[in-house]
Amino acid sequence: MSAGVSVCLPARDEATTIGAIVSEAVRLDVVTEVVVLDDGSSDDTAAVAAAAGARVVSEASVLPETGPGSGKGNAMWKSLYACTGDVICWIDADLRNFRGEYIERLCAPLLSQPDTMFVKAFFTRSFEGAPTGGGRVTELVARPLVSLLFPKLADIVQPLGGEYAARRSALEVLPFVEGWGIELGLLVDVVERFGRDAVAQVDLDVREHRNRPLDDLGAQALAVMATALRRAGLLPEMVAPFVELLRAAPDGTIAAQAVEVRERPPIITVPAYRARFAPPR
């Protein structure tokens, strides 16, 4: 294990933006490695990332003995094994205005404050050319849920933001929600395990990325809701890997969309991970 910082980009079909992000990250002195966890891309994401200087790892090649998974959270869980640093910094691969200093800002509290375990970015969310208006799931779902169920986290500006950094020692003992609930799940779990003072926030100005159509946000909202209700003890333990988002059509028919809600266990419980990273006793 390295004493440095691993920058990881979980990515699927992000060839148009990933090269510029990797190029910015690899030039930083604070960064030990840049890893792109390629989650089954069908475009040139892997080739573009490698050409820009990243080490590209296929999601399917990491810990295959743990069985198949899906979603961003699953890729992030596997990145703990794929990366070598004792600080992991995750960056969304669809950012259009990324600057290398974002990584330096995210990691600074971890490198200077030993009691900090987790750092969340906050930013203004642009939307379709307007300077504000993004973050619809945050404002309509995550923030109301935090206010009702986890009010001590109400000062977290962007609970669903995809840019954050953390100590490996904190991440490896926490479960990871496989799908869109990963950000809220990690935030709640870090605070539950290490206390609110273990979480810092840093300002990354304006975030510009691909905005999803409204019809695509229902599944993301349901995943966030399921994660919040589960963490609050208000949702029975779900055995099935998915829940269904039901939509009624004007003709009265109902369409069902499967939404990932599985969780990976703390990775320290995986023998292959312990063999690679656990210190000798």
KALINDA-V156937 format. One record per backbone hydrogen bond with DSSP energy under -1.0 kcal/mol. CO is the residue of the C=O (numbers start at 1). NH is the residue of the N-H. Records with the same first field share a line. If there is no record, write none. Layout:
CO = NH  NH
This chain:
4 = 86  87
5 = 32  33
6 = 89
7 = 35
8 = 91
9 = 37
11 = 39
14 = 17  18
17 = 21
18 = 22
19 = 23
20 = 24
21 = 25
22 = 26
25 = 28
33 = 7
34 = 55
35 = 9
36 = 38  57
37 = 11
38 = 40  59
44 = 48
45 = 49
46 = 50
47 = 51
48 = 52
49 = 54
50 = 53
55 = 36
57 = 38
58 = 61
59 = 62
63 = 66
64 = 67
71 = 75
72 = 76
73 = 77
74 = 78
75 = 79
78 = 81  82
79 = 83
84 = 2
86 = 168
87 = 6
88 = 166
89 = 8
90 = 164
99 = 102
100 = 103  104
101 = 105
102 = 106
103 = 107
104 = 108
107 = 111
108 = 112
109 = 113
113 = 116
117 = 167
118 = 200
119 = 165
120 = 202
122 = 204
124 = 207
125 = 134
127 = 130
130 = 127
135 = 139
136 = 140
137 = 141  142
138 = 143
141 = 145
142 = 146
143 = 147
144 = 148
145 = 149
146 = 150
150 = 153
151 = 154
153 = 156
158 = 161
163 = 121
164 = 90
165 = 119
166 = 88
167 = 171
168 = 172
171 = 174
172 = 268
176 = 264
178 = 73  74
179 = 182
181 = 185
182 = 186
183 = 187
184 = 188
185 = 189
186 = 190
187 = 191
188 = 192
189 = 193
190 = 194
191 = 195
195 = 198
196 = 199
198 = 117  118
200 = 120
202 = 122
205 = 124
207 = 126
208 = 96
213 = 216
214 = 217
217 = 221
218 = 222
219 = 223
220 = 224
221 = 225
222 = 226
223 = 227
224 = 228
225 = 229
226 = 230
227 = 231
228 = 232
229 = 234
230 = 233
241 = 261
243 = 259
245 = 257
247 = 255
249 = 252
253 = 249
255 = 247
257 = 245
259 = 243
262 = 178
264 = 176
266 = 269
267 = 270
270 = 274
271 = 275
272 = 276
273 = 277
274 = 278
